[in-house]
Structures are given as C-alpha cells and as structure tokens.
Amino acid sequence: PITSPSQDMVLGINFLTYVRSSWWWNSDSGSDIQICELYDAIGERTGYFGYRGYDSDWEDGDYWVMAGYPYDRSLFAMSHETGIAVRDDDDGDDIEVDGSDYDTTQIESDADEASGASGSPLWGYWSDGPYAIGVHHGVERDGTISGTEILSCASGGDGFSAAAAWGRRMWG
C-alpha cells in the first residue's frame, strides 16, 4: 500500500460538525468500532477515507499513519504520526452488521498511545488515496518470553470494513 499523498488539504480550526447519531460494537479489542452520522456532510468538501480489511502480509511494514489528539503530544492541536509498524494481529470477536456476521482483527502497532487517541484512524496510502485499516482504541498486552509487550491496538478486519460500508449506505 505504500505511496505518498499527492497533496494535503488544511481546512482550519473552525471547520467542524457534530454527531447526529451513531452505532457501535464493543465486545473485545478487535470489535471496538463506532460509526457516526454527522450533521454536516463534510466529506463532500474534504473527501473520505477508503477502508480495507487488514492483511497479515503487511506486518512489520512501517508505512502506517495515525492522527488524533493524544494528550502527551498536544492538548490543543492534532498529532500526526507516520512510519508506524504493525507488529502483530489477533482474531477479534465477530460482529453483526446489517444482519450478517463479520470477523474483526486486533491490529497491534507501535503507534503513540495516550488518552485522546481513541477513535483515530490507522491508515495507509494506496495509489488511489488513503485507506483506513482500523480505528485506534487503546493498548494490547501480550505475554512474551521476555515479559509483557504493550502495543497500541486498533480494531479492524472484515467487521471494520463492513461497519464502514454499512454507515455509508445508511447515512451516505
């Protein structure tokens, strides 16, 4: 998926909207997903992320990006982190989306993790634009032979893609 963005668009600090309605799943760290309908269709001006299910062939590639508001970076401005590597992925709980069951994936990475980063997309650039592979929600602690490894965790997989597609069909 590794390409560079062709251009960046900055809309300023006064460009905002509010959530009109939402739907969420949250039975484990692979299925902590929320989709939101916004009052204003800001994607018509700014564009939309695409979405993809996670592929384990991408493991250890440091080409992922995350942007959010972790308090350890700034209380007033968005943080933008590049060069993130996914270190591991684990099976998450199945979720039901629009009457069908979909598997989710716990995507564990080196992304900066602090309060305020929850809900941030984890994404990469493909030739036709940015695609989110998951949404950040916290940390995952894995036991290893040398102790406990703490990694950032995003909820992704087929369930993430199905939820995003469903939201666009309902509210698009």
C-alpha positions as CSV (number, residue, x, y, z in Angstrom):
1,P,0.0,0.0,0.0
2,I,3.0,2.3,0.2
3,T,2.7,5.5,-1.7
4,S,2.8,9.2,-0.7
5,P,-0.1,11.6,-0.5
6,S,-0.3,13.8,-3.6
7,Q,-1.5,16.8,-1.7
8,D,-2.6,17.8,1.8
9,M,-5.7,19.9,2.5
10,V,-5.9,22.0,5.6
11,L,-9.3,23.5,6.4
12,G,-8.5,25.4,9.6
13,I,-9.6,25.1,13.2
14,N,-13.1,26.4,12.7
15,F,-14.2,23.6,10.4
16,L,-16.3,21.3,12.5
17,T,-19.5,19.4,12.8
18,Y,-21.3,17.3,15.4
19,V,-22.6,13.7,15.6
20,R,-26.3,13.3,14.8
21,S,-26.5,9.5,15.5
22,S,-24.1,6.6,16.0
23,W,-23.9,2.8,16.2
24,W,-21.2,0.8,17.9
25,W,-19.9,-2.6,18.8
26,N,-17.5,-3.4,21.7
27,S,-17.1,-6.9,22.9
28,D,-13.3,-7.1,22.7
29,S,-10.3,-5.1,21.4
30,G,-10.9,-6.2,17.9
31,S,-14.5,-5.1,17.8
32,D,-14.3,-1.7,19.5
33,I,-15.9,0.2,16.5
34,Q,-18.2,3.1,16.3
35,I,-19.7,4.7,13.2
36,C,-21.3,8.1,13.3
37,E,-23.6,10.2,11.2
38,L,-22.6,13.8,11.1
39,Y,-24.9,16.8,10.9
40,D,-22.9,18.2,8.0
41,A,-21.6,16.1,5.1
42,I,-18.0,17.4,5.5
43,G,-16.7,14.5,3.4
44,E,-18.2,16.2,0.3
45,R,-15.7,19.0,0.8
46,T,-12.8,17.2,2.4
47,G,-13.0,13.7,0.8
48,Y,-13.4,10.4,2.5
49,F,-11.1,7.7,3.7
50,G,-11.5,4.4,1.9
51,Y,-11.4,1.3,4.2
52,R,-9.8,-2.1,3.9
53,G,-9.7,-5.2,6.0
54,Y,-6.2,-5.9,7.5
55,D,-3.9,-8.3,5.6
56,S,-1.2,-10.0,7.8
57,D,1.3,-9.7,4.9
58,W,1.6,-6.0,6.0
59,E,3.0,-7.0,9.4
60,D,6.3,-5.2,10.3
61,G,5.9,-2.7,7.4
62,D,6.4,0.8,8.8
63,Y,4.1,2.6,6.4
64,W,1.0,3.3,8.5
65,V,-0.2,6.7,9.7
66,M,-2.3,7.8,12.7
67,A,-3.7,11.2,13.5
68,G,-5.6,12.1,16.7
69,Y,-5.4,14.1,19.9
70,P,-3.2,12.1,22.4
71,Y,-2.6,14.4,25.4
72,D,1.1,13.6,25.6
73,R,1.6,15.4,22.2
74,S,-0.7,18.4,22.5
75,L,-3.9,19.4,24.2
76,F,-4.8,21.9,21.5
77,A,-3.7,20.5,18.1
78,M,-4.0,17.3,16.3
79,S,-1.0,14.9,16.3
80,H,0.1,13.3,13.0
81,E,2.3,10.2,13.3
82,T,3.9,8.5,10.3
83,G,6.1,5.4,9.9
84,I,4.1,3.2,12.2
85,A,4.7,-0.5,12.0
86,V,2.1,-3.1,12.8
87,R,3.7,-5.8,15.0
88,D,1.0,-8.4,15.5
89,D,-2.6,-9.1,14.7
90,D,-5.0,-11.3,16.7
91,D,-8.5,-12.6,15.9
92,G,-11.3,-10.4,17.4
93,D,-14.9,-11.2,18.2
94,D,-17.4,-11.5,15.4
95,I,-19.8,-8.6,15.0
96,E,-23.2,-8.5,13.3
97,V,-23.6,-5.8,10.7
98,D,-26.8,-5.4,8.8
99,G,-27.9,-9.0,9.6
100,S,-24.6,-10.7,8.7
101,D,-21.6,-11.8,10.9
102,Y,-18.1,-10.5,10.2
103,D,-14.8,-11.3,11.9
104,T,-12.7,-8.5,13.4
105,T,-9.0,-8.2,13.9
106,Q,-6.9,-6.7,16.8
107,I,-4.2,-4.7,14.9
108,E,-1.3,-4.2,17.3
109,S,1.2,-1.5,16.3
110,D,3.9,0.9,17.5
111,A,1.6,3.9,17.3
112,D,1.8,6.5,20.1
113,E,-0.9,5.7,22.6
114,A,-2.3,8.1,25.1
115,S,-5.7,9.3,26.2
116,G,-7.3,11.2,23.4
117,A,-6.0,9.0,20.6
118,S,-9.1,6.7,20.8
119,G,-11.1,6.8,17.6
120,S,-8.1,7.8,15.5
121,P,-7.9,6.0,12.2
122,L,-4.9,3.9,11.4
123,W,-4.4,4.2,7.7
124,G,-2.0,4.0,4.7
125,Y,-1.8,5.5,1.2
126,W,-2.5,3.5,-1.9
127,S,-2.2,4.8,-5.4
128,D,-5.9,5.9,-5.4
129,G,-5.9,7.5,-1.9
130,P,-5.8,6.9,1.8
131,Y,-7.5,3.8,3.3
132,A,-8.2,3.2,6.9
133,I,-7.4,-0.4,8.2
134,G,-8.7,0.1,11.7
135,V,-9.7,2.5,14.4
136,H,-7.5,3.0,17.5
137,H,-8.9,2.2,20.9
138,G,-6.1,1.5,23.4
139,V,-3.4,-1.0,24.2
140,E,-3.0,-4.7,24.0
141,R,-0.7,-6.5,26.4
142,D,0.9,-9.7,25.1
143,G,3.0,-12.0,27.1
144,T,6.3,-12.9,25.5
145,I,9.3,-14.9,26.6
146,S,11.0,-11.7,27.8
147,G,8.0,-10.2,29.6
148,T,4.9,-8.3,28.7
149,E,4.8,-6.4,25.5
150,I,2.5,-3.4,25.3
151,L,1.4,-2.3,21.9
152,S,-1.2,0.2,20.6
153,C,-4.3,-1.6,19.3
154,A,-6.8,-0.7,16.5
155,S,-10.0,-2.6,15.7
156,G,-10.0,-3.7,12.1
157,G,-10.7,-6.6,9.8
158,D,-13.7,-7.5,7.8
159,G,-16.0,-6.3,10.6
160,F,-14.4,-2.8,10.4
161,S,-14.9,-2.7,6.6
162,A,-18.5,-4.0,6.9
163,A,-19.4,-1.3,9.5
164,A,-17.9,1.5,7.4
165,A,-19.7,0.3,4.3
166,W,-23.0,0.0,6.3
167,G,-22.6,3.5,7.7
168,R,-22.1,5.0,4.2
169,R,-25.2,3.1,2.9
170,M,-27.3,4.3,5.8
171,W,-26.1,7.9,6.1
172,G,-24.1,8.5,2.8
